[in-house]
Amino acid sequence: MEQQLAHLTAQMAALKSSSGVTNTSLVELYYCVTIPLMITIHAGCLAYEMGVQIESCGARFA
């Protein structure tokens, strides 16, 4: 029984050390996807606001 516990403990340690690379990779992938998405959304909102402002100024001076 003690031998099995030692073996399971060694397996758990191996899994924990290998999962760090996976978690790091997922975090990097998350940031590589979300940052361009946020920039695109921000640019779209700015373009929309500029269009609304130009329309409202054009209506006043027309």
VENJOTA-V276570 format. One record per helix or strand of 3 or more residues. SS is the DSSP state (a for helix, b for strand). FROM is the first residue (numbers start at 1). TO is the last residue. If there is no record, write none. Layout:
BEGIN
ss->[SS:SS]
from->[FROM:FROM]
to->[TO:TO]
END
This chain:
BEGIN
ss->[a]
from->[2]
to->[61]
END
